[in-house]
Amino acid sequence: MTAADATPSSPAGASPAAAAGAVNGSVTGPVVRPRRLRTTPALRRMVAETSLEARQLVLPVFVREGATEPVPISSMPGVVQHSRDSLRKAVAEAADLGLGGVMLFGIPERKDPTGSGALDPNGVLNLAITDVVAEVGDALTVMSDLCLDEFTDHGHCGLLTPDGRVDNDRTLEAYAGMALAHADAGVDMVAPSGMMDGQVAVIREALDAAAHTDVSILAYSAKYASAFYGPFREAVDSSLQGDRRTYQQDPANAREGVREALLDLEQGADLVMVKPALAYLDVLRAVREAVDVPVAAYNISGEYAMLEAAAAQGWIDREPAILETLLSIRRAGADIVLTYWASEAARLLAR
Ligand code: PBG
């Protein structure tokens, strides 16, 4: 091996011999040594380009109508469908840990074609919002998933036409009503996730007309029709047959993800999201570079389940793998990461 081979990081223009630190013709090794900055934990910490902090994490939580105790979700070990009581405990803990927020999902006892439980002020999600706000006050940002799929008996994110297609514009009316119900219940931020065209504008208009001008909108802007949502379907007892490919994005399209984010900003979104996270880190980076608002990424159920399954087999070292996963999403450009590990990760980061 020549000296040049041994020093791929030779400064441009420097002679291989100089870069290799040749003294009196004997090779003593490279002058440029990136390893120097990796010598001690303190030095590594000082030069770290990306941070992972509790305040950047949002915990998604499920609350199940009628549940008297938490119900485990088998495909998401460690995640449960909460009762109203256990939900209060989980969010109080999230606040104590200094998380950025919680994202609430409701699972109604009865589903129907129009998802009427979503608009009912006594519906599970609306009651949960009030409970959570009463529990944590301003200590956490309380966010709600604004979508019909948990509430419809067909499992789609919108209302259906007589021939079974998802009706964009009628669905928008339902979303406006849902936004008002969430705002009346006290939510800080609504998160429309149904991928209907024009949803952000309709929601902003409805909120403003009802003087809820301070309720912000986190738009699930670039949301892909992903196989990795599988465990979530169990989490919300979804009755979906088929797929969501007429409204969620084609995994082949990255530019289109940026376009969706820009459209949502034009319509008044305060923050935008890319979802899923891991298989879409390129989209996340592209969106981060295209917008000047905070960008969130959702580390979704299937991503959680894969790592948990490998760890349960003893095939992967669970805790470092969790932190590396979340850090990779931050590094790709997410300001905010939604993750089922949020509380645990906050504990790991504190020790
Ligand atoms: C729609 C919604 C979904 C998720 C969050 N909001 C499911 C879907 O679009 O099919 C998925 C979250 C996850 O998989 O962790 N209400």
Boltz pocket constraint, residues with backbone or C-beta under 6 A from the ligand:
constraints:
  - pocket:
      binder: B
      contacts: [[A, 145], [A, 147], [A, 148], [A, 149], [A, 150], [A, 193], [A, 194], [A, 228], [A, 229], [A, 230], [A, 231], [A, 232], [A, 244], [A, 299], [A, 300], [A, 301], [A, 302]]
      max_distance: 6.0
